[in-house]
Amino acid sequence: MAQVLDYQATEPLSTFNPNTAFPIPQAPFRVLLASIQISIPGTASRNNNVELLASVGVAGVTNISQIVFRIFRNGKEIYNTQDGVESAASEQNYTFTFQAIDSNLPAGTSFYQVFVENITPNTQANVVGPVNFSGLAIKS
């Protein structure tokens, strides 16, 4: 039977709002969307999983952007995914949801961050919300 060790969640943007949108920077630059801390007790060291879940609302502005979401643990990338975002002549608004599993963490606190960047030149996509990020640590 699984045992919950820790749960953290944040929601920097709770609604879709084009008026407060901000651009996704062109790679190699990226923007931090959210961060959480997950604590693993000594009794669960190396016998655990952290389930990370993020959702991000994005709008296409010009052309077709390829955006990359990256999750870091303690400054080291542990997960990434890439998605396409179309603009005006087609779909414009998207909500991307993705999940990552981080296993066998040592005892202590880990700092998780989710970032986004645009890897396609001469395109623009904006974060329009909502943005949320959560982590659930369980003992296997």
SULBEL-V83923 format. One record per residue. N is the residue number from 1. RES is the residue in three letters. OMEGA is omega in degrees with one decimal (999 if undefined). D_CENTER is the distance of its C-alpha to the mean C-alpha in Angstrom with 2 decimals. Layout:
N_RES_OMEGA_D_CENTER + N_RES_OMEGA_D_CENTER
//
This chain:
1_MET_-179.6_28.16 + 2_ALA_178.6_24.65 + 3_GLN_178.2_24.42 + 4_VAL_179.5_21.56 + 5_LEU_-179.5_21.11 + 6_ASP_174.3_18.44 + 7_TYR_176.5_15.92 + 8_GLN_178.8_13.69 + 9_ALA_175.1_11.70 + 10_THR_179.0_10.99 + 11_GLU_-178.1_11.19 + 12_PRO_175.8_11.65 + 13_LEU_-174.2_12.77 + 14_SER_-177.8_14.60 + 15_THR_170.2_16.25 + 16_PHE_179.8_16.48 + 17_ASN_179.8_18.58 + 18_PRO_-178.9_19.53 + 19_ASN_178.4_21.69 + 20_THR_-178.7_18.93 + 21_ALA_173.0_16.82 + 22_PHE_-174.9_15.88 + 23_PRO_172.2_15.85 + 24_ILE_-175.6_13.21 + 25_PRO_176.1_15.16 + 26_GLN_175.7_16.99 + 27_ALA_16.9_16.31 + 28_PRO_178.8_17.08 + 29_PHE_178.4_15.62 + 30_ARG_178.7_11.99 + 31_VAL_176.5_10.69 + 32_LEU_178.8_8.74 + 33_LEU_-176.5_6.83 + 34_ALA_176.5_6.95 + 35_SER_177.0_8.55 + 36_ILE_173.6_10.59 + 37_GLN_178.6_13.64 + 38_ILE_-179.8_14.97 + 39_SER_177.9_18.71 + 40_ILE_178.2_20.67 + 41_PRO_-179.3_24.43 + 42_GLY_-178.5_27.01 + 43_THR_-177.9_28.30 + 44_ALA_-178.5_25.14 + 45_SER_176.6_24.61 + 46_ARG_179.1_23.86 + 47_ASN_-171.5_24.15 + 48_ASN_172.0_20.70 + 49_ASN_171.8_17.37 + 50_VAL_178.1_14.03 + 51_GLU_-178.2_12.10 + 52_LEU_-177.6_8.36 + 53_LEU_179.0_7.20 + 54_ALA_171.7_4.62 + 55_SER_-177.1_6.71 + 56_VAL_174.8_7.28 + 57_GLY_-175.3_10.97 + 58_VAL_175.0_12.33 + 59_ALA_174.0_16.04 + 60_GLY_-179.3_18.09 + 61_VAL_178.3_20.71 + 62_THR_176.3_22.72 + 63_ASN_-178.6_23.19 + 64_ILE_-179.8_20.58 + 65_SER_167.8_17.43 + 66_GLN_-178.4_15.46 + 67_ILE_-179.6_11.89 + 68_VAL_172.5_9.73 + 69_PHE_-179.8_6.00 + 70_ARG_173.8_6.33 + 71_ILE_178.6_5.84 + 72_PHE_169.1_9.08 + 73_ARG_178.8_11.61 + 74_ASN_175.4_14.43 + 75_GLY_-179.5_14.00 + 76_LYS_-179.8_14.00 + 77_GLU_179.1_11.57 + 78_ILE_-175.3_11.38 + 79_TYR_168.6_9.32 + 80_ASN_175.6_8.78 + 81_THR_-177.4_9.47 + 82_GLN_179.5_11.53 + 83_ASP_176.8_12.63 + 84_GLY_179.9_15.66 + 85_VAL_178.2_16.22 + 86_GLU_-179.7_19.90 + 87_SER_-164.0_21.77 + 88_ALA_-172.8_24.99 + 89_ALA_-174.6_27.18 + 90_SER_175.7_24.87 + 91_GLU_179.8_21.67 + 92_GLN_-173.3_19.87 + 93_ASN_-175.7_17.30 + 94_TYR_166.2_14.38 + 95_THR_179.1_11.77 + 96_PHE_176.6_9.22 + 97_THR_-179.3_8.24 + 98_PHE_-176.5_7.35 + 99_GLN_175.1_8.44 + 100_ALA_177.5_9.27 + 101_ILE_177.7_12.50 + 102_ASP_-170.7_13.63 + 103_SER_171.6_17.42 + 104_ASN_177.4_20.44 + 105_LEU_174.6_19.20 + 106_PRO_176.9_22.13 + 107_ALA_179.2_23.23 + 108_GLY_-177.8_21.77 + 109_THR_176.0_18.65 + 110_SER_-177.9_15.42 + 111_PHE_-179.2_12.96 + 112_TYR_178.0_9.22 + 113_GLN_173.9_7.01 + 114_VAL_-177.9_3.74 + 115_PHE_172.9_5.94 + 116_VAL_175.8_7.51 + 117_GLU_177.7_11.18 + 118_ASN_-177.0_14.06 + 119_ILE_-178.8_16.29 + 120_THR_178.7_19.17 + 121_PRO_174.6_21.98 + 122_ASN_174.9_23.69 + 123_THR_175.1_21.00 + 124_GLN_171.0_18.91 + 125_ALA_-178.4_15.95 + 126_ASN_168.1_14.81 + 127_VAL_-177.7_12.03 + 128_VAL_179.6_14.26 + 129_GLY_-4.5_12.40 + 130_PRO_173.9_11.78 + 131_VAL_173.1_8.39 + 132_ASN_-176.1_7.79 + 133_PHE_-179.5_6.22 + 134_SER_177.6_8.97 + 135_GLY_179.0_10.73 + 136_LEU_178.5_14.18 + 137_ALA_178.9_16.53 + 138_ILE_173.9_19.63 + 139_LYS_-177.3_22.81 + 140_SER_999_23.88
//
